[in-house]
Amino acid sequence: MTVPPRPPALVVETREIDPVDDLLLFTDPDSPLAWLRRGDGIVGLGHTVAGYETGGSPEFPVPDGFVMPPPADAWRSLCAEAEIDDPVGLHGTGLVAFGTLAFDRRSRASSRLIIPQAIVGRRDGRAWITRIRSAGADLVPPPLEPRPYGPYWSATLGPGALDPEGYERAVRAGLEAIAAGEVHKVVLARDLVGTVPAGSDLRRLVRALSTDYLDTWTFAVDGLIGASPETLVTVSGGEVTARVLAGTFPRGADADDDAAASFRLSHSGKDLDEHQYAVQSVLDALAPHVSSVRADDEPFALELPNLWHLATDVAGEIADHASALDLVDALHPTAAVAGTPTDAAIEVIRRLEPFDRRRYAGPVGWVDANGDGEWAIALRCAQIGAEPSRRYAAYGDTIPVVAHAGAGIVAGSDPDTELLETRVKFRPIVDALA
């Protein structure tokens, strides 16, 4: 195997700045780079200084015969060569990469870590800027000036490769796979496709999601924009936490109906079984990396603006110096987005879904030089600027957009109910796009 060249050394400087009210004003309207929750978080600006990409690109070419290392190993090598000056020392300061990884290792989509020229962040009332450059290069940082939002815009969306009738057929085929003993659970998704006007200020979409869904992770990384309620893993100072979501019910029309919906979900044998598969997959994946792990005895009903989820919080102490990216690799894909047994469920997904999920249901988040970071599962999202195909050739001066939503299929699942669940899960991104 060809020995990879030493990664270029980076010089990183973090400094505290005056409080920032709206982080999104500092990122690129055409290609925002953001990770937000309740107004706190980080955004990237300027061009890409360094990073990682599975397939190689003009930005990060891969020598002939070189096998790309896993993201966690590539990140460790890059950080080992970096010179970091970070007197602020908050979660998210210093050298940070934004990341979005493909759902399936056979996907045509690339997995990327992106290190921008500058990062502006806010946490607990404090704000900072991190400037990053290659060693020996002149530091010409992008100006730290807010850019007003552009005009409002809306997207046009319609059925994709798997329309509602096709999805119900796929669910029935999934139930046949369960009855045949192939899997205990399989998560099947469907797609919506469409376009957004060229030149749209995509920060409008990020802002709508972050405003309407405060308790989610709102993200924009390499054109993947969404608001996920599901924490894949958070690592901070040797502590690891995760939130497992599986089991869904729409919100009620009034207070009494809503309370009844929460009760039905919390006592649904089908949803509790589906949830337990997801929790166990996370516990099994974390076990080799933690000295202890704690999980709620029973799931709780998590209230979101448009639905209820069964949720379980998991926490542990890292025992082997694993980074957030190491744990992302160990955890993904969970039973919550693939099924169980995982390998068999992936095969069923490949057989029944007539599309490449690309980065939908894959990990999205950030990692720092200490290995700390925050990663969610890319749900309630859309990929803006998917690669062109015949489907989009006639749209002219527009940008393609693809969104996905899925549901967990277990014995006893009903195709009509599962289709309704995908409609409810589409709502955040569809409403924001509209």
C-alpha positions in Angstrom: 0.0 0.0 0.0 1.3 3.5 -0.9 2.4 5.5 2.2 0.2 8.6 2.3 2.0 12.0 2.2 2.2 13.8 5.5 -0.8 16.1 5.9 -0.1 19.8 5.7 0.4 21.4 9.1 -2.2 23.8 10.2 -1.9 26.9 12.4 -5.0 27.5 14.5 -5.8 30.6 16.6 -9.0 31.0 18.7 -9.8 34.3 20.3 -12.8 35.5 22.3 -15.0 38.2 20.7 -18.0 40.3 21.6 -21.3 38.4 21.9 -22.9 37.4 18.7 -26.7 37.4 18.3 -27.2 35.5 15.1 -24.4 33.1 14.0 -26.0 32.4 10.7 -25.4 36.0 9.5 -21.6 35.1 9.3 -21.8 32.0 7.1 -22.1 31.7 3.3 -25.6 32.3 1.9 -24.9 29.9 -1.0 -23.3 27.1 1.0 -23.8 27.6 4.7 -21.7 25.6 7.2 -23.5 25.5 10.5 -24.2 23.4 13.7 -26.8 25.0 16.0 -29.0 24.3 19.0 -31.0 26.9 20.8 -28.9 29.7 19.2 -25.6 28.3 20.4 -23.2 26.4 18.1 -20.6 27.1 15.4 -20.6 28.3 11.8 -17.9 28.2 9.2 -16.9 30.9 6.8 -14.3 31.4 4.1 -12.9 28.8 1.8 -12.0 25.2 2.8 -8.5 25.0 4.3 -8.1 21.3 4.7 -10.3 18.2 5.2 -11.0 14.6 4.3 -13.1 13.1 1.5 -13.6 9.4 0.9 -13.7 9.6 -2.9 -11.0 12.2 -3.5 -11.8 15.5 -5.2 -9.9 18.5 -6.7 -9.7 19.9 -3.2 -8.3 16.8 -1.6 -6.8 14.5 -4.4 -6.0 10.9 -3.6 -2.8 9.5 -5.0 -3.2 6.5 -7.3 -3.1 3.2 -5.3 -3.6 5.0 -2.0 -6.4 3.5 0.3 -8.1 6.3 2.3 -7.8 5.7 6.0 -11.0 5.9 8.2 -12.1 9.4 9.1 -11.0 9.0 12.7 -7.4 8.0 11.7 -7.2 10.7 9.1 -8.3 13.3 11.7 -5.8 12.2 14.3 -3.0 12.5 11.8 -4.1 16.0 10.8 -4.4 17.1 14.4 -1.0 15.8 15.3 0.5 18.1 12.7 -1.4 21.2 13.8 -0.2 24.1 15.9 -3.2 25.2 18.1 -3.4 28.3 20.2 -6.7 28.2 22.1 -6.9 30.2 25.3 -10.7 30.2 25.2 -11.0 26.4 25.8 -14.7 26.0 25.3 -16.5 23.1 23.7 -16.2 23.8 20.0 -13.1 26.0 20.1 -9.6 25.3 18.6 -9.3 23.1 15.5 -12.7 21.9 14.4 -14.0 20.0 11.4 -17.6 19.8 10.3 -18.5 16.4 9.0 -21.2 14.6 7.0 -20.8 10.8 6.3 -22.7 8.5 3.9 -25.3 6.2 5.3 -24.0 3.1 3.4 -20.4 2.2 2.7 -21.5 1.3 -0.9 -23.1 4.7 -1.4 -22.0 6.9 -4.3 -22.0 9.9 -1.9 -18.7 11.0 -0.4 -18.1 11.3 3.3 -16.4 14.6 4.2 -14.7 16.5 7.0 -14.5 20.2 6.2 -12.1 22.6 7.9 -13.0 26.2 6.9 -10.9 29.3 7.0 -12.7 30.6 10.1 -15.2 29.4 12.6 -17.5 31.7 14.7 -19.0 30.1 17.8 -21.2 30.9 20.7 -21.8 29.0 23.9 -23.3 30.0 27.3 -23.2 33.7 26.5 -19.6 33.7 25.2 -18.5 34.0 21.6 -15.2 33.4 19.7 -13.6 33.2 16.4 -11.1 30.6 15.3 -8.8 31.3 12.3 -7.2 28.4 10.5 -4.4 28.5 7.8 -1.8 26.2 6.4 1.7 26.7 8.0 3.7 29.2 6.1 0.7 30.7 4.4 -0.3 34.3 5.0 -3.3 34.7 7.3 -5.9 36.5 5.3 -9.0 35.7 7.2 -12.4 36.4 5.7 -14.0 39.6 7.2 -16.0 39.0 10.3 -19.0 41.0 9.0 -22.7 39.9 9.1 -24.3 39.4 5.7 -28.0 40.3 5.6 -30.4 37.6 4.7 -31.5 37.4 1.0 -35.1 37.3 -0.2 -37.5 34.5 0.9 -37.8 31.7 -1.6 -39.7 28.4 -1.8 -39.0 24.9 -3.2 -41.1 22.7 -5.5 -41.3 19.1 -4.3 -43.0 15.9 -5.5 -42.8 12.1 -5.3 -39.4 10.6 -6.0 -38.3 7.1 -7.0 -40.7 5.6 -4.3 -44.1 7.1 -4.4 -46.7 6.4 -1.6 -48.1 3.3 -3.3 -44.6 2.0 -3.9 -43.7 2.7 -0.3 -46.6 0.6 1.0 -45.4 -2.2 -1.3 -41.9 -1.9 0.1 -43.3 -2.1 3.7 -45.2 -5.3 2.8 -42.0 -6.7 1.3 -40.2 -5.8 4.5 -42.8 -7.6 6.5 -42.2 -10.7 4.3 -38.5 -10.5 5.1 -39.3 -10.3 8.8 -41.7 -13.3 8.6 -39.0 -15.2 6.7 -36.6 -14.6 9.6 -34.2 -12.4 7.6 -34.5 -9.5 10.1 -36.3 -8.6 13.3 -36.6 -4.9 12.2 -35.9 -3.0 9.0 -36.1 0.8 8.5 -37.5 1.7 5.1 -37.4 5.2 3.7 -39.1 7.0 0.7 -38.0 10.1 -1.1 -39.2 13.5 -2.4 -37.4 15.3 -5.1 -37.6 18.9 -6.5 -35.8 22.1 -7.0 -34.9 25.4 -5.3 -34.3 28.6 -7.3 -30.6 29.1 -8.2 -29.1 31.8 -6.0 -31.3 31.2 -3.0 -30.0 32.2 0.4 -29.9 28.8 2.0 -29.5 30.3 5.4 -33.2 31.0 5.2 -33.8 27.2 5.4 -31.4 26.8 8.3 -33.0 29.6 10.1 -36.5 28.4 9.7 -35.5 24.9 11.1 -33.5 26.3 14.0 -36.4 28.6 15.0 -39.2 26.1 14.7 -37.4 23.1 16.2 -35.3 24.6 19.0 -34.4 21.3 20.7 -33.0 19.6 17.6 -29.5 19.8 16.1 -29.9 22.1 13.2 -27.1 21.5 10.6 -25.9 22.6 7.3 -22.8 20.7 6.0 -21.9 20.4 2.3 -25.5 21.1 1.2 -27.1 18.7 3.7 -29.5 20.8 5.7 -31.8 19.6 8.4 -32.9 19.6 12.0 -32.4 16.2 13.7 -33.8 15.3 17.1 -31.6 12.2 17.4 -28.1 12.5 19.0 -25.9 9.8 17.7 -23.1 10.6 20.1 -21.7 13.6 22.1 -18.2 13.4 23.6 -16.9 15.9 26.0 -14.0 15.5 28.5 -14.1 11.7 28.5 -17.9 11.6 28.9 -20.1 10.1 26.1 -23.8 10.6 25.8 -26.4 9.5 23.2 -30.2 9.8 22.8 -31.9 7.0 21.1 -35.2 7.6 19.3 -37.4 4.9 17.9 -41.2 4.7 18.0 -43.3 7.6 16.7 -46.8 8.9 16.9 -48.3 12.2 15.5 -49.2 15.0 17.9 -52.9 15.3 18.8 -55.2 18.0 17.5 -56.0 19.4 21.0 -54.6 18.9 24.6 -56.8 15.8 25.4 -56.0 14.2 22.0 -52.3 15.0 22.4 -52.2 13.4 25.9 -53.9 10.3 24.5 -51.4 10.1 21.6 -48.5 10.2 24.1 -50.2 7.5 26.2 -50.8 5.2 23.2 -47.2 5.5 22.1 -45.8 4.8 25.6 -48.0 1.7 25.8 -47.6 0.4 22.2 -46.1 -3.1 22.2 -45.0 -2.7 18.6 -43.2 0.7 19.3 -41.7 -0.5 22.5 -40.2 -3.5 20.7 -38.9 -1.3 18.0 -37.4 1.0 20.5 -35.7 -1.8 22.5 -33.9 -3.0 19.4 -32.5 0.5 18.8 -31.4 0.9 22.5 -29.6 -2.4 22.5 -27.7 -1.7 19.3 -26.3 1.5 20.9 -25.4 -0.3 24.2 -23.6 -3.1 22.3 -21.7 -0.7 20.1 -20.5 1.4 23.0 -19.6 -1.5 25.3 -16.0 -2.0 23.9 -15.2 1.7 24.4 -16.6 2.5 27.8 -15.8 1.6 31.4 -19.5 1.9 32.4 -22.7 2.7 30.6 -26.0 3.9 31.9 -29.4 3.9 30.2 -32.9 4.7 31.3 -34.9 1.7 32.4 -37.9 2.8 30.4 -38.2 5.2 27.5 -39.8 8.5 27.9 -42.1 10.3 25.4 -40.2 13.1 23.8 -42.4 16.0 22.6 -41.6 17.7 19.4 -43.7 20.3 17.6 -45.2 17.8 15.2 -44.8 14.3 16.8 -44.0 12.2 19.8 -41.0 9.9 20.0 -40.0 7.2 22.4 -36.6 8.3 23.7 -33.9 6.8 25.9 -30.8 8.6 27.1 -27.5 6.7 27.3 -24.3 7.9 29.1 -20.9 6.4 29.8 -17.2 7.0 30.6 -14.8 6.5 27.8 -12.2 3.9 28.7 -9.9 3.6 25.6 -9.3 7.3 24.5 -11.8 6.8 21.6 -12.6 10.0 19.8 -16.1 11.1 18.7 -15.3 9.9 15.2 -14.2 6.5 16.6 -17.6 6.2 18.4 -19.5 7.4 15.3 -17.8 4.6 13.4 -18.8 2.1 16.1 -22.4 3.2 16.4 -23.4 3.8 12.8 -25.8 2.6 11.5 -27.9 2.0 14.6 -31.1 -0.1 14.6 -33.0 3.2 14.7 -32.1 4.0 11.1 -31.2 0.6 9.7 -32.8 -2.3 11.6 -31.6 -5.5 13.3 -29.5 -7.5 12.8 -27.8 -4.5 11.2 -26.0 -6.2 8.3 -29.1 -8.2 7.2 -31.2 -5.0 7.5 -28.8 -3.1 5.3 -29.2 -5.8 2.7 -32.9 -5.6 2.8 -32.8 -1.8 2.5 -30.5 -2.1 -0.6 -33.0 -4.6 -2.1 -36.2 -2.6 -1.4 -35.3 1.0 -1.7 -34.9 2.0 -5.3 -32.4 4.9 -4.5 -29.2 5.6 -2.8 -29.8 7.2 0.6 -26.5 9.0 0.2 -26.1 11.0 3.5 -29.7 10.7 4.7 -29.6 8.8 8.1 -25.9 9.0 8.2 -23.8 10.8 10.8 -23.5 14.6 10.7 -21.7 16.9 13.2 -18.3 18.2 14.2 -15.1 17.0 15.9 -12.3 18.9 17.6 -8.6 18.2 18.1 -9.2 16.6 21.5 -11.6 14.1 19.9 -14.6 15.8 21.5 -17.6 16.6 19.4 -21.3 16.5 18.7 -22.9 14.1 16.1 -26.5 13.6 15.2 -28.2 11.2 12.7 -29.1 13.2 9.6 -32.9 13.1 9.8 -35.6 15.7 8.9 -33.2 16.9 6.2 -32.7 17.6 2.5 -29.6 17.5 0.3 -29.4 20.7 -1.7 -27.4 20.4 -4.9 -27.5 16.7 -5.4 -25.4 15.5 -8.3 -27.2 16.1 -11.7 -29.1 13.3 -13.4 -31.7 13.0 -16.1 -34.3 13.7 -13.5 -33.1 17.3 -13.1 -31.8 18.0 -16.7 -34.9 19.9 -17.8 -35.2 22.2 -14.7 -32.9 24.9 -16.1 -31.8 27.7 -13.6 -32.6 25.7 -10.5 -30.8 23.5 -7.9 -32.0 19.9 -7.3 -33.1 19.0 -3.8 -33.8 15.5 -2.4 -35.4 14.7 1.0 -36.1 11.4 2.7 -38.1 10.1 5.6 -38.4 6.5 6.9 -40.2 4.3 9.4 -39.2 1.3 11.4 -40.9 -1.9 10.2 -41.4 -4.8 12.7 -43.8 -7.7 12.9 -47.3 -6.2 13.2 -46.5 -3.0 11.3 -49.3 -1.7 9.1 -48.3 -0.2 5.7 -50.9 2.6 5.9 -49.7 3.6 9.4 -46.0 3.5 8.3 -46.8 5.7 5.3 -48.5 8.2 7.6 -45.4 8.2 9.9 -43.2 9.2 6.9 -45.6 12.1 6.1 -45.3 13.4 9.7 -41.5 13.1 9.5 -41.3 14.9 6.2 -43.2 17.9 7.7 -40.3 19.8 9.2 -38.2 19.9 6.1 -41.1 20.3 3.7 -42.6 23.2 5.7 -39.3 24.9 5.9 -38.6 24.5 2.2 -42.0 25.9 1.4 
